[in-house]
Amino acid sequence: MTSLHKKQIKFNSNITISHTGGRLSSDSGLVLVKELMNTFGFSDLAKQLLHLKENRAYFVHDNLSIFEQLIMQLTAGYSTDSSANLLRHDPVFQVILGRNQLASQSTISRFLDRFSNENLDQLQSLNQTLIDKARLIRNDTELIIDIDSTHSDTFGHQEQTDYNAHYQTYGYHPLVAFDGLTGDFLKAELRSGNQYTSKGVKAFIEPLLQHYNHSLPNTDILVRGDSGFATPEVYEACEANNSQYVIRLKNNKKVSQLAEKLVLYGDNQKWAEREVQYFSVPYQAKSWSKPRRLCIRSVREGGELLFQNTFIATNLSKNVSPEVIFSLYAKRGTMENFIKEAKAGFYFDKTDSPRFLENHVRMLMSLLAYNLINFLKTIGFDERDKGLTVQSIRLRLLKVAGKIVQTGRKVYLKLSSYHVYHKEFYAVFDRLRWSHSYA
């Protein structure tokens, strides 16, 4: 799109800049994302699983094409719907999405209005199917389900917004679940801001456990959660589905007294040095239907007299030492990075709409965009690059200058001759083509 704005550069008065370069694109690397989507059969799956009520007598853009456009915009880093007013004319967006003209901001807004609560389950089914395909390609045989809650700020009078005492602000309080090994975003559910951390966690986690037990019966499943999820609902759901768990318990008088009886004070211990002791004992809280294994870590810092205790409830075998169990739980910290990535990179916490349902839909679309990039990393990247953030991935592979050249039979996507990461680009491209036969 031609711009009338022209600016003269001060460091060199012979240079004038303006957005009049013609039909060039700064997002040519999105062809990698589209190639990944093709490998997974994304369009066919979305058409099969997502069914929006169509009440339009006449339309130019069908729901599937608008849906893919939104996912692609989020993947490229465009957070606002208004970006579509320019991107609809972007030649690369048009070619990779197979449309001569894409949807505008107003069309996208009307598209989001057509979603129902039933469609939320369909979006989750689409996400689950994509993850299953990714696990098959990667040959994953283990799964760690990290559950947590997070916060999404709201501004104004959105439906079901409320004050959250923990975050000390108004907003929503969604539940999230990630695979702690691969970073896959397993599931998300938007909730009112005043919901307690574990509210509805059984209904949230049980379908995941049942799905993986049925579809991947030989997969070892471990559930991790902080003290907010120390509830019999989580324990019983895991036990009923033959899954293991390590859940941190809050400190209380009863478990503290238990730990104090177990701590050993030795005369030969150097008090200036840090001391750590581990214990494993059966324990039954009043709300539990049976005793469960309680692992305790007691730590005395150098120069201190008293021990500080940490507690984890687990159903892992006694052959697994308390040291290993605490080490397993400590790795749960990577989930905070996944949540930050979803928010900062894919606008997971963006709440533009006054309607709760529409904000839930936006959240799930961000989840899908996050997973597409995560699949790109875990399937197409070298081991050394799998830890890259989406911002680095966009800089290296997606934000590539290019132009479309069309002939009578062919369409050529010509990328910048000075793309610094062109070798990595084609290496990823080749791996995606190889993985296509395994999808």
Protein Blocks (a to p, Z undefined) as FASTA:
>chain_A
ZZfbdcddfklmkbccddfebjadfklmmmmmmmmmmmnommmmmmmmmccddfbfbdfb
dfklmmmmmmmmmmnopabfklmmmmmmpmklmmmnopabdcdfklmmmmmmmpcfklmm
mmmmmmmmmmmmmmmmnopabdcddddddddddehjaehiacdfklopacddddddddfk
nopafbdcdddfkbcfkgoklmmmmmmmmmmmmmmmmbccdddddfklmcfklmmmmmmn
opacdddddddfklmmmmmmmpccdfklcfkbccddddddddddfkbcbdcddddddddd
ehiabdcddddddfbdfklcfklmmmmmmmmmmmmmmmmmmmmmnommgcfbfbfklmmm
mmmmmmmmmmmmmmmmmmmpcfklmmpcfklmmmmmmmccddddddfkbccddddfklfk
lmmmmmmmmmmmmmmmmZZ
